[in-house]
Amino acid sequence: MPLTALALNCTLKADAGEDSSTDAMIAVLAKAFGEKGVTLSETVRIAALDIKPGVTSDEGDGDASPALRKKILAHDILIFGGPIWMGQISSVAKRVLERMDAFLSETDDQGRMPSYGKVAVAAIVGNEDGAHFSSAQLFQALNDVGWTIPAVAACYWVGEAMGSTDFKDLKETPDMVTKTAKMVASNAAHLTGLLQSSPYPG
């Protein structure tokens, strides 16, 4: 079966109609994944949802996390995108990670979390240092709750510190970003296929 991917945009901008550099980076990855036969079905603007604080899969009335959880787990690959703020991944991204803590208690009869066999990659943008630290934060947290991280799993761009040019403002995608996106997509698709043909034993 064809592989599918879902992207999470953890920008601080709640209005999905407002341009986001994270969306621009996700688009670069979407193109690279498409070349590998992986379809990006949707990009979810997390700040537009009411993801309540907590560490369970459902924190009660009005919580948007249960529907998001269902959507995430219906896909093979997760593109976790977000901006760098104060040298680290956004608070919006951290909220999503905190809610995935619920996976630790949602194991099957072989001890496997619902994220087992699924692959996650990162899309990071910013105008300050922190791309490596942000991806490290994401990958450690995602790995803790069962996601598999491929080799070369982060595609990022960092502009001039305190600069006014954002990734979405660039007239052309830098060659290294395009090259990295192709590697991310290739490795993620390959690893996903391997995990589907030979699942973790638990």
Secondary structure, DSSP 8 states (H G I E B T S, - for coil): --EEEEEEE--S---TTS--HHHHHHHHHHHHHHHTTEEEEEEEEGGGS---SSSSS--STT--HHHHHHHHHTSSEEEEEEEEETTEE-HHHHHHHHHGGGGGG---TTS--TTTT-EEEEEEEESSS-HHHHHHHHHHHHHHTT-B--SS-EEEEE-STT-S--GGG-SS--HHHHHHHHHHHHHHHHHHHHHHHS----
